[in-house]
Amino acid sequence: MFDGGGLQGGHEHNWPILKGQQGACYIARLAPGGVREPHWHPHAWEMNFVLQGRVRWTFVGPNSAQDGPFEAGKGDMIFAPQGHFHYFENASDTEDLLVLIVFNASSMEPDDDIGLVQSFKAMPADVLAAVFGGSIEQFENLPGKLGRVVIASKKGLK
């Protein structure tokens, strides 16, 4: 369980029949305000099926057709290509979002992702300042956890 929702699934480490099959599946539940940390998977693509609610999604990659967020609803399928930076969030203020996620890799989620917080915290403040056009101080004081966020909540943000 995470702040903002939950993630549970089957992979070769907890479901022996998947051993060597290069596959895993998860259910992501995002409460209203829930956000899946922006991330990318270096070793897997993912197929996402919306079981309940509305989802807002963004992809960034060399073959991305979308420049900004798009929404999908119950019954929609969203494909995230391997190596494409992406995130999703619950687009509803009242209903939980449930998404079935199928990977073509057997690693445990989120062991095969590189998240935004992890990425930013690994970069020197002066490099981030140069790239974003901000001050070094802005990035030296960048709040964030050193570990994985996975699922967070926007509830209570100002």
N, C-alpha and C positions, 0 to 999 in steps of 0.2 A: 504494500500500500504506500502511496506517495501523497504529498500535498497536491490535491487536484484530481486524484483518481487512482486507478490501479492497473496493473499489468500482470497477467498470468498466462502461462502457456506450456506447450509441450515441445520438447527438443530431445536430442539423443541422451542427454544426461538424466532426464526424469521420465522418459518414455522409451524403453529399450527397443521397441519395434522400429524406431526412427534411426537407430545406430547405422551409420554408413549411408543413409538415404539422402543426405544433403537437403534436408527439409526441416522446417519448424513452423509452428503456428501459435498465435497469441490472440488473446482478447484484451483490447485496451478499453478501459472505461474511464471517461473523462466527465467529471461533474461540471455543471455550469461554471464557466471561468477556467476550466482545465485546459492546459497546454502541454503538448508533447515537446520537449526541448528540441530546438533546431539541431539537426544532426545529419550525418551521412554514413552510409555503410560501404566500406571499401571492398567487401567480399560478397555482397548479396544484393539482389533486387528484392522488392516486396510487392505483393498484391494485397490490396486493402479493400475489404467489403464492408460497407456501412450497414450494420444490423439495426441500429436505432439512432434517431436524432439527426442533427445536421452538423456537418464538419466544414471547417474552413482550412484550406490547404495552400501551401506555396512550395514550388520546386525551383531550384537553381542548378543548372548544369549545362553542358555544352550543347545538348539537344533539346533544351526546355522550350516548350511553346508558350508557356505562361510567364508573364513578367511580374505578376502580383497574385494576391490571393484569389482563389475561386472557391465556391461552395458546392457541396454535394449532399445528398440525403439518403434515406433508407433505400436500400436496393442498388445503390450506385457502387461501381468498382473503380478504384484509383490505383494506377500502377506507378511505383517509384523505382526508376531505373537505378541499377548499381552505380554508386559514386555520385549520385545527385543529392545535393544539399536540400533538405526539406524539413518541414514542420507541419503539425496539424493541431487544431484547437476545436473545442466545442463551440459551435456557432449559436447555440441556444442559451438563453438566460434561465430556462426553467426545466429542461429535460436533460438527463444524462445522455452521453454519446457512447455508443458501443461499436467498436470496429474490430472485425476479424482480420488479422494480419498473417499472411503466409509468406515465408521466406524460402529461398532456394539455397539455404545454408543451415547447418545443424548446430551452429553456435547459439549459446544462450543470449537472448536479448536482455540487456543492451551491451553484451560483451563484444558485439561486432558493430559498434557505432562510435563515431567520433562526434562529440557534442560541442555546442557553441561555447559553453562555459569553459570546458576543458581546453578548447582551442584558444580562446581569448586569454585565459590565465597563463598559457604557455608562451605567449608573445611578449617581448619587452615593451614597456610603456612608450618609449620613444618611437618604436616601429609603428605601433598602433596610432600614435599621434600624427606621424608623418602620413600614413595611409588615409586616416579619416579627416585630417586637417584640423585636429583639435590640439589642446595643450597636453604636455606630458603629464601634468598634475591630474587632468581628467581621467587618464588611464591608470595612473598610479593608484588612484583612489577608487577604481572600478570595483563596485561590490560584487560579490559572487562567492559561491562555494568552490572549493578546490576539487571536490568529488563530482560524481554524476548527479544531474538534476533529474533526468528521465521524464517525470511528469510534474508540473508545477501548477500553481493556481494564480490567476489574475485577480481573484477576489481580494478586496481590501487595498488594491494599488491606488495611488493618488495620481 
